[in-house]
């Protein structure tokens, strides 16, 4: 069993990275997804992350 962690400030970047990572030569076990936000000065900052749990065929 293996894990891969992704972390991006934009949900589209996260989606693209996950889609590029996934392939037919792995058994996908689970994907854990998380969004967090914070405020820095007057700017709201988002963090989109995912952990893919998989095994190689």
DSSP file (Angstrom, degrees, kcal/mol; ACC not computed):
  #  RESIDUE AA STRUCTURE BP1 BP2  ACC     N-H-->O    O-->H-N    N-H-->O    O-->H-N    TCO  KAPPA ALPHA  PHI   PSI    X-CA   Y-CA   Z-CA
    1    1 A X              0   0    0      0, 0.0     2,-0.3     0, 0.0    54,-0.2   0.000 360.0 360.0 360.0 140.5    0.0    0.0    0.0
    2    2 A X  E     -A   54   0A   0     52,-3.4    52,-2.4     2,-0.0     2,-0.3  -0.888 360.0-147.9-134.8 164.1    1.2    3.5   -0.9
    3    3 A X  E     -A   53   0A   0     -2,-0.3     2,-0.4    50,-0.2    50,-0.2  -0.965   4.2-165.9-132.5 152.5    0.1    7.1   -0.5
    4    4 A X  E     -A   52   0A   0     48,-1.8    48,-3.0    -2,-0.3     2,-0.4  -0.992  11.8-155.6-136.0 129.8    0.5   10.2   -2.6
    5    5 A X  E     -A   51   0A   0     -2,-0.4     2,-0.3    46,-0.2    46,-0.2  -0.897   7.5-170.3-112.1 135.4   -0.3   13.7   -1.1
    6    6 A X  E     -A   50   0A   0     44,-2.8    44,-1.9    -2,-0.4     2,-0.3  -0.936   3.8-178.0-121.2 145.8   -1.3   16.7   -3.2
    7    7 A X  E     +A   49   0A   0     -2,-0.3     2,-0.3    42,-0.2    42,-0.2  -0.929  12.3 158.3-148.8 118.9   -1.6   20.3   -2.0
    8    8 A X  E     -A   48   0A   0     40,-2.9    40,-3.4    -2,-0.3     3,-0.0  -0.941  43.8-135.6-140.1 158.9   -2.7   23.3   -4.1
    9    9 A X  S    S+     0   0    0     -2,-0.3     2,-0.4    38,-0.2    37,-0.3   0.545  95.2  54.1 -87.9  -9.5   -4.1   26.8   -3.7
   10   10 A X  S  > S-     0   0    0     38,-0.2     4,-1.7     1,-0.1     3,-0.3  -0.990  73.6-142.3-130.3 132.9   -6.6   26.2   -6.6
   11   11 A X  H  > S+     0   0    0     -2,-0.4     4,-2.4     1,-0.2     5,-0.1   0.811 102.8  57.0 -65.1 -29.7   -9.0   23.3   -6.9
   12   12 A X  H  > S+     0   0    0      2,-0.2     4,-2.5     1,-0.2    -1,-0.2   0.889 105.3  50.8 -67.9 -38.9   -8.5   23.1  -10.7
   13   13 A X  H  > S+     0   0    0     -3,-0.3     4,-2.2     2,-0.2    -2,-0.2   0.897 110.9  49.3 -63.4 -40.1   -4.7   22.6  -10.1
   14   14 A X  H  X S+     0   0    0     -4,-1.7     4,-2.4     2,-0.2     5,-0.2   0.936 111.0  49.4 -63.3 -46.7   -5.5   19.8   -7.6
   15   15 A X  H  X S+     0   0    0     -4,-2.4     4,-2.6     1,-0.2    -2,-0.2   0.922 111.6  48.4 -59.2 -46.1   -7.9   18.2  -10.1
   16   16 A X  H  X S+     0   0    0     -4,-2.5     4,-2.0     1,-0.2    -1,-0.2   0.901 111.8  49.4 -62.1 -41.9   -5.3   18.3  -12.9
   17   17 A X  H  X S+     0   0    0     -4,-2.2     4,-1.6     2,-0.2    -1,-0.2   0.904 112.5  46.9 -66.3 -41.5   -2.6   16.8  -10.7
   18   18 A X  H  X S+     0   0    0     -4,-2.4     4,-2.4     2,-0.2    -2,-0.2   0.936 112.0  49.9 -66.2 -45.4   -4.8   13.9   -9.5
   19   19 A X  H  < S+     0   0    0     -4,-2.6    -1,-0.2     1,-0.2    -2,-0.2   0.855 111.5  49.5 -62.5 -34.3   -6.0   13.1  -13.0
   20   20 A X  H  < S+     0   0    0     -4,-2.0    -1,-0.2    -5,-0.2    -2,-0.2   0.832 112.4  48.8 -70.7 -32.0   -2.4   13.1  -14.3
   21   21 A X  H  < S+     0   0    0     -4,-1.6    -2,-0.2    -5,-0.2    -1,-0.2   0.881  93.7  85.3 -76.5 -39.5   -1.3   10.8  -11.4
   22   22 A X     <  +     0   0    0     -4,-2.4     2,-0.3    -5,-0.1     0, 0.0  -0.366  54.9 161.1 -68.3 139.3   -4.0    8.2  -11.7
   23   23 A X    >   -     0   0    0     -2,-0.1     3,-0.9     1,-0.0    -2,-0.0  -0.935  52.5-100.6-149.5 175.5   -3.5    5.4  -14.2
   24   24 A X  T 3  S+     0   0    0     -2,-0.3    -2,-0.1     1,-0.3    -1,-0.0   0.621 108.6  72.3 -75.2 -13.4   -4.7    1.9  -15.0
   25   25 A X  T 3  S+     0   0    0      2,-0.0    32,-1.9    31,-0.0     2,-0.3   0.147  89.7  71.8 -91.2  21.0   -1.7    0.2  -13.4
   26   26 A X  E <  S-B   56   0A   0     -3,-0.9     2,-0.8    30,-0.2    30,-0.2  -0.971  73.5-132.9-133.5 151.0   -2.8    1.0   -9.9
   27   27 A X  E     -B   55   0A   0     28,-3.2    28,-1.8    -2,-0.3     2,-0.4  -0.907  27.7-142.5 -99.7 109.7   -5.6   -0.3   -7.6
   28   28 A X  E     +B   54   0A   0     -2,-0.8    26,-0.2    26,-0.2     3,-0.1  -0.602  25.3 173.6 -75.8 124.8   -7.2    2.8   -6.1
   29   29 A X  E     -     0   0A   0     24,-2.6     2,-0.3    -2,-0.4    25,-0.2   0.848  59.1 -28.0 -97.9 -47.5   -8.2    2.2   -2.5
   30   30 A X  E     -B   53   0A   0     23,-1.9    23,-3.0     2,-0.0     2,-0.4  -0.985  42.8-142.4-165.3 157.3   -9.4    5.6   -1.3
   31   31 A X  E     -B   52   0A   0     -2,-0.3     2,-0.5    21,-0.2    21,-0.2  -0.989  14.2-161.0-128.2 122.7   -9.1    9.4   -1.8
   32   32 A X  E     -B   51   0A   0     19,-2.7    19,-2.6    -2,-0.4     2,-0.4  -0.907  13.6-167.4-102.4 126.9   -9.2   11.7    1.2
   33   33 A X  E     +B   50   0A   0     -2,-0.5     2,-0.3    17,-0.2    17,-0.2  -0.906   8.3 177.0-120.6 142.2  -10.1   15.3    0.3
   34   34 A X  E     -B   49   0A   0     15,-2.7    15,-2.8    -2,-0.4     2,-0.4  -0.999  13.8-165.6-147.7 142.8   -9.8   18.4    2.4
   35   35 A X  E     +B   48   0A   0     -2,-0.3     2,-0.3    13,-0.2    13,-0.2  -0.995  13.2 177.3-125.3 132.6  -10.3   22.1    2.0
   36   36 A X  E     -B   47   0A   0     11,-2.2    11,-2.6    -2,-0.4     2,-0.3  -0.957   6.2-166.8-131.0 154.9   -9.1   24.7    4.5
   37   37 A X  E     +B   46   0A   0     -2,-0.3     2,-0.3     9,-0.2     9,-0.2  -0.974   7.6 174.0-139.1 153.6   -9.2   28.4    4.5
   38   38 A X  E     -B   45   0A   0      7,-2.4     7,-3.5    -2,-0.3     2,-0.5  -0.951  27.9-118.9-149.7 167.7   -7.6   31.2    6.4
   39   39 A X  E     -B   44   0A   0     -2,-0.3     2,-0.5     5,-0.2     5,-0.2  -0.960  21.2-175.3-116.7 127.7   -7.5   35.0    6.4
   40   40 A X  E >   -B   43   0A   0      3,-3.2     3,-2.5    -2,-0.5     2,-0.5  -0.968  69.5 -45.2-123.3 113.4   -4.2   36.8    5.9
   41   41 A X  T 3  S-     0   0    0     -2,-0.5    -2,-0.0     1,-0.3     0, 0.0  -0.544 124.1 -29.3  61.0-116.1   -4.5   40.6    6.2
   42   42 A X  T 3  S+     0   0    0     -2,-0.5     2,-0.4    -3,-0.1    -1,-0.3   0.263 120.7  98.0-109.9  10.8   -7.7   41.2    4.1
   43   43 A X  E <   - B   0  40A   0     -3,-2.5    -3,-3.2     2,-0.0     2,-0.5  -0.823  65.3-140.6-104.3 136.1   -7.1   38.3    1.8
   44   44 A X  E     - B   0  39A   0     -2,-0.4     2,-0.4    -5,-0.2    -5,-0.2  -0.836  19.9-158.5 -94.8 129.6   -8.8   34.9    2.2
   45   45 A X  E     - B   0  38A   0     -7,-3.5    -7,-2.4    -2,-0.5     2,-0.3  -0.907   3.6-160.9-113.9 133.8   -6.5   32.0    1.4
   46   46 A X  E     - B   0  37A   0     -2,-0.4     2,-0.4   -37,-0.3    -9,-0.2  -0.846   4.7-163.5-112.4 149.9   -7.7   28.5    0.4
   47   47 A X  E     - B   0  36A   0    -11,-2.6   -11,-2.2    -2,-0.3     2,-0.5  -0.976   4.2-168.0-132.7 118.9   -5.8   25.2    0.5
   48   48 A X  E     +AB   8  35A   0    -40,-3.4   -40,-2.9    -2,-0.4     2,-0.3  -0.931  18.0 168.8-108.4 122.6   -7.1   22.2   -1.4
   49   49 A X  E     -AB   7  34A   0    -15,-2.8   -15,-2.7    -2,-0.5     2,-0.3  -0.937  14.6-175.6-136.1 157.7   -5.5   18.9   -0.6
   50   50 A X  E     -AB   6  33A   0    -44,-1.9   -44,-2.8    -2,-0.3     2,-0.5  -0.994  13.5-152.7-149.8 146.1   -6.0   15.2   -1.3
   51   51 A X  E     -AB   5  32A   0    -19,-2.6   -19,-2.7    -2,-0.3     2,-0.5  -0.990  13.6-156.6-120.5 123.8   -4.3   12.0   -0.2
   52   52 A X  E     -AB   4  31A   0    -48,-3.0   -48,-1.8    -2,-0.5     2,-0.5  -0.883   2.2-160.7-102.5 126.4   -4.6    9.1   -2.6
   53   53 A X  E     +AB   3  30A   0    -23,-3.0   -24,-2.6    -2,-0.5   -23,-1.9  -0.930  31.4 142.6-105.8 124.0   -4.2    5.6   -1.1
   54   54 A X  E     -AB   2  28A   0    -52,-2.4   -52,-3.4    -2,-0.5     2,-0.3  -0.928  38.9-137.8-152.0 170.1   -3.4    3.0   -3.7
   55   55 A X  E     - B   0  27A   0    -28,-1.8   -28,-3.2    -2,-0.3     2,-0.3  -0.978  28.3-113.8-134.0 152.0   -1.4   -0.1   -4.4
   56   56 A X  E       B   0  26A   0     -2,-0.3   -30,-0.2   -30,-0.2   -31,-0.0  -0.598 360.0 360.0 -84.1 143.9    0.6   -1.0   -7.5
   57   57 A X              0   0    0    -32,-1.9   -31,-0.1    -2,-0.3    -1,-0.1   0.474 360.0 360.0 -78.8 360.0   -0.6   -3.9   -9.7
